[in-house]
């Protein structure tokens, strides 16, 4: 030889034929277990090949960096005897009856013989054109009963014998195997097909294994496929380079088939677990998308049926979610129908409504400018605390409602300060079902509140026109009323004067609660009897409020019960000729259930109303949210 090959080249060239001898001989041994003579020859060939491997490893240790010509000649000379034993065994096998009868057997024997003849013949070293090979030493006989593996494997190697040995070995293990002669063909196959593991040679002439590995791991579609690098390069640098680029494992040649099986099996399990994880995440994303669809009111019933078939926690979640989504959808459908029914009631009431005069009454005159900025457009009505007007705020260019207050309600500075305090509290409530309070002021000795103006009809007017409301329309009113109270109670504001006169409905059926905070001031300026007479609302007050005791949010819930009762039946729970008699009934009598007057009232709704009308606050439902949840299941 003109020059010595590098140690890595030398290892490749010496190990390649050894790998082929052992690989083919081991597979033939499995085929002739019951034939003593060919088995004996094959075992002799394997034993001789293993002695060759030992001689190579003893001389070309991993710590060596060079070899002298004399050392190389000595190594090649030491291989001559085991080489001859392999050649003798293969020659005898070629002439055996088994080879004469079995073409495949004969072809593999010829491969063994050709590899043996190359053992001591080294080619001239070529720059960076190393061609490593794969081999399979003896199979552990104790593992022959191991279950077959199930996976699709791609073997990538530029040497045909290496691909053939790997393919046949893995197919015997139960795998489905495809092969590729180089890096680009391998990438093309991976793009077209589905593989569970790739066995990738490191040194290939067209595209080395490092580049193929990098491109695999850089592809979102392919990066999850485990890659086992196979090479006669067993130096640490090569192993580190492969692991850093994302290889799942590294097998230096030659390697034991039991080790090959274990590592391929581990990678197959890794791929199965990753596929399961990805499928799980896809199913989780379907549940998330379903939740988004529910939020947008666009969830089709049964959309999670496939996920719900899973026998795990996610499947249970999907089943629960689908059931809940169906309930939510049914509830939303009911609510839409209730609002439509309420709109119908409002339209019918407006048709029957007798149109009243436009703004003639005591107080501010229509067309007059008030407080320098408000043009009075008309009188809306008169209540227990003063007049209400529709006005135009010329500074802001929008319509507002102005409520002027009776002088006795603001008789001294302390009461005025209380009004300011209550106005600040009321302004904390921002909800679509609450009339927004803007400001509290004084002009020309007249104290007034400015509020959001809503064109509509009060529940008082609606009930008076219709006699009573349908169950559906009543539920639409109560649902919105309870939503507003839940928000107000959360910020510490109690209305204290919930009644149909304070509940305004626009033409779309949207309810607006008026006068938050005002009733509390009225109570503070009068004693009990006077407050009842002035406000005209003892019918909607619970016993504790009539008795002047401290009240909490449950007094509003009592009033809700009275409003529901009146909407459903057209009557109040308690009626009397005088205020004193009325208060006595509220304190001492029990009303007839709504269902007794209107048999079409659902029993659950009738029972709910009666619970709200309990004499003791402790016997009522305790929060507006609790009542709303109960109502959601009715209808």
Residue, then its C-alpha position, 0 to 999 in steps of 0.5 A: x500500500x502506498x500509504x496507511x489508512x486512518x484508524x477509522x478507515x481501517x476499523x471500517x474496512x476490517x469490520x465490514x466483512x466480519x459483520x457480513x460473515x456473522x450476520x448471514x451465518x447467524x440467520x442461516x443458523x436459525x434456518x438449519x437448527x435441525x441439520x447437524x452438519x451445516x449447523x456445525x460448519x456455520x458455528x465454526x464460521x461464526x466462532x472464527x469471525x468472532x476471533x477476528x473481531x477480538x484480534x481487531x479490537x485488541x489491536x485497534x483500541x479506542x485510545x489509539x491514534x495511529x498504527x505503524x506498517x509493521x503493526x498492520x502487517x502483524x494484524x493482517x497476518x494474525x487474521x489469516x488462520x481464522x480467515x482460512x477456517x471461515x473459507x473452509x467452512x463456507x466452501x464445505x457448505x457450498x457443496x452440501x446437499x442443503x446448498x444444492x437444494x436451497x438457492x437462498x441458503x447457497x446465495x448467503x453462503x457465497x456472501x460469507x465466502x466473499x466476505x471472508x476473502x476480503x478480510x486481509x485485503x485492504x483497498x487503497x485509502x480514499x479521502x472521506x469515502x468510508x463505507x461502514x457496514x452493519x452486522x449481527x453477532x449471535x442471537x441470544x438463544x434465551x430470547x427466541x421466545x420474545x414476542x414479535x415487534x410491530x413497527x414500520x422501519x426505514x433502513x438507510x445505508x449505501x451498502x446493499x449488504x448492510x441494508x439486506x442484513x438489517x432488513x432480514x433481521x428486523x423482518x424476522x423480529x416482526x417489523x415491516x422494513x423498507x430500505x433507502x440507499x442514501x440520504x435523499x431517497x430516505x427523505x423522499x420516502x419519509x415524506x411519502x410514507x409513515x415510519x415508526x423508526x429510522x436506522x440511519x448510517x452515518x457515513x454515506x457518499x451523497x448525504x451523510x447521516x448527520x445532515x439527514x438527521x438534522x433535516x429530519x429533526x428540522x421538519x415538523x412532520x418528521x421530527x417525532x420519528x426516533x432515529x437510531x444511528x448505526x456506524x462502525x465509527x465508535x469514537x465519542x465525537x461521532x456519538x456526541x454529534x449524533x445525540x446533539x442532532x437529536x438521535x434517539x440512540x447510537x449503535x456501533x458496529x458490530x452489535x448484538x441482535x438482542x441489543x438491536x432488538x431492545x433498542x429498536x423496541x424501545x424506540x418503537x415504544x417511544x414513538x407509540x407514546x409520542x403518537x398517543x400524546x399527540x393524539x391526546x393533545x389533538x383531542x384536548x384541542x377539540x375540547x377547547x374548541x368546543x368550549x369556544x363554540x359554546x361561548x359563541x353559541x355555536x356548539x353542535x350537539x354531539x360534536x365531542x362524541x368521538x372524544x367521549x368514546x375514550x376510556x380515560x379521564x379525557x373521555x369522561x370530561x368530553x361526556x360531561x362537557x357534551x352533556x353540559x353543553x347540551x343543557x346550556x344550549x337548551x337553556x339559551x334556547x329557552x331564554x331566547x324564547x322567553x325574551x321573544x314571548x316578553x317582546x310579544x307581551x310588550x308589543x300587545x300592551x303598546x297596541x292597547x295603551x291609551x296615549x296620555x298627554x305630552x308633558x302637562x303636569x305639576x313641575x317643570x314645563x315642557x320646552x323649559x331649560x333646566x339647570x342651564x343645560x337640560x331641555x325638558x322634552x316631556x313629563x314621564x311620570x310622577x312617583x312617591x319621591x317626585x317627578x320624572x322627566x325626559x330631557x335633552x342634555x345639550x352639553x353632551x348631546x344625549x337624552x337623559x332622565x331627570x328625577x326631581x326630589x320632593x323637598x322633604x327628602x332633602x330638608x337639611x344638609x345631612x340628607x343632601x350629603x346622604x343623597x350624594x353618598x348613595x349616588x356614588x354607590x349607585x354609580x358603582x353598578x354597571x350592568x346592562x339591566x340597571x339604569x345608569x345613575x349620572x349625577x346628583x345636583x341642585x338648581x333653583x332650590x330643586x334637587x334632582x338626579x340625572x339618569x340614563x334615559x330608556x324608552x320603554x314600558x314599565x312592568x307595572x304598565x305591562x301587567x296592567x295592560x295584559x292582566x298577567x304575563x305568560x310563564x315564559x315572559x315572567x321568566x324573562x323578566x325575573x332572569x334579568x332582574x336577578x342578574x342586576x341584583x346579583x351585581x348590585x349586591x356584590x358591590x354592597x348596594x341593596x335596592x330596597x324598593x323593587x316593584x314593577x314601577x321601577x322595572x323598565x322594559x325597552x322594545x327588545x325586552x331588555x329590562x332596566x332596574x331604576x332607582x338604586x339607592x333612592x329608596x334607602x334615602x326615603x327610609x332614612x327621612x321618614x318613619x316606617x308608616x310614613x315611608x310606606x304611605x309616601x312610597x306606596x310600596x308596602x306590598x313589596x316589602x318583607x316583614x323585617x323592612x316593614x318592622x324597621x329592622x335592619x335589612x340585607x340583600x334578602x329583602x330584595x329577594x322577597x320583593x322579587x317574589x312579589x313581582x313574580x307572583x304579580x306577573x304570573x297571577x295579575x294579583x298581589x300576594x296580599x291585598x287589603x283596603x288600608x295600609x295597616x290591614x295590608x301590613x298586618x297580612x304581610x306580617x301574619x298571613x300566608x298567601x295562596x300559591x301562584x299555581x292555585x290561581x293559575x294552574x299553568x304555572x309550573x309547580x317548581x316555579x310556584x314553590x320557588x315564589x313561595x320560598x322567596x315570600x317566606x316571613x323569615x329571611x333565613x327561610x328564603x333563598x339567600x342570594x340572587x345568584x342562587x335564585x337565578x340558578x333555580x329559575x334556569x332549570x324551569x321553563 
